[in-house]
């Protein structure tokens, strides 16, 4: 089975051809991504209208490149999949309408895919991770702890009460005058900083459960920045290092609570989403997993950010699990919790 997937939920236009090969190394036949980082960098964040226009400009070229790299044609594709939520509605419409049009013209079945489900199943694309597993999905717009019991069977254990971790990274990086995107910038400058110089209070220490909150950490970073009259590059590196250490420490504390809340005795911990690329977070979650005799899985760095390979693979997983194909009248959804898939 070969599936053409399209991803356009935010600021990457991506197309990918993935097959259901028995070996993970042979499944991704192509994965083409057109990034809009340079377009949005001068604004310090994604401008939805500009993102949608960029998707329109790039999508034909990206799809053709994905087919060419996979050495295949639309006639040889078995199904078409596209992200239909959650995300920026303009971008979602571009990808969904394009995918549905191809499906009609080529008489191929169509599968509407939830962007979050794409991220959480990336570990199975890359490593064949067995169910059940404990998931941390952390990105610019989402932060979720979930018990993944099977395809389409996801139990939310906790989520952010305010900002997502990735959003917090981006905003603190902007306060410090770092380049966009903020997550990689924080990690880069933190390498040159003292992580113990500035103190941050760990949120929700007395609250039961594994929900998260990042707005307080963001505000504390702002206060530290404003407290220094003539801030130097070293000051900025120290704040970045202290901030990153606090976020990682907090997430690791909460994942322990999430693990204690599971009921299926998972043997693995999986992290997914854009913030999964943070090396300090990976190291901390690996140490936690080893301490509790759990396997730890994180996607390759190129599959942490938004990409169409995860969309193609999710379609394959859903088809093989017996889920029906999607109606061509299925709508795009700016909000679409994984419990409603």
C-alpha angles and dihedrals in degrees: 000000000000122000128190109214129194125199122188105141097126132351104330122081105204139171127182141176113214130175132200095246119162093237118064092216091063100045103083106070092172138351115184119184128187106198123207096198094118091048094055100030095090089056095047091233145032118299104207097211093049090046092054092049091050090052089054091051095047109033100085091047093047094049093048091049091050092052092046094049090048089051091231142108135226089256089062094049115102099202142001121228132185138177107254098174166060103018145068106336096221094055093042091054093053094054097039096048091047092050093046091049092053090047092054097043094046096035093238128148117256128220122196109212132201110231093220093051087053091057095045093051095049089093090061091049091053104030110011090240110195125234133283106048138153112247133203109189109187127168143132093291106021141051117178139159110203141169106229108208101167143318106323092359107108127156114200111221099176144337141185118292092206130351125022116240093246091051089051091051091050095049095047090047089052091051089053092049094245123152124268131291094050102203098066090040093055090050092048097050093039088067088069096043139087107248092198100052098086123044123220126185114239108237128235096011093151097039120102119232130033103278115138137221126191103167093087093052089049091051091048090053089051091052092049090051093048092048092066111078099197103022116202132204089256091053089053092049091049092050091048091050094046092046094049092047091052094049093048092046091050094048091049091051091051095047088057088056090046091052090051089053095055118108101189100066096240117205097200141055117211127190120194140168134058096304088055085080090070106110096205090055092048092051093049094048090047090054090048091050094048091049090056096040093249129139115243125214130184125171121251108272093253090058097048094080124060113299139155096235089077090050093051091047094049089054089052091049092050093046092050090047090057100253114151123248117260127263114249087234092062110130132232113246125205087198121038118154115209089238089066098053 
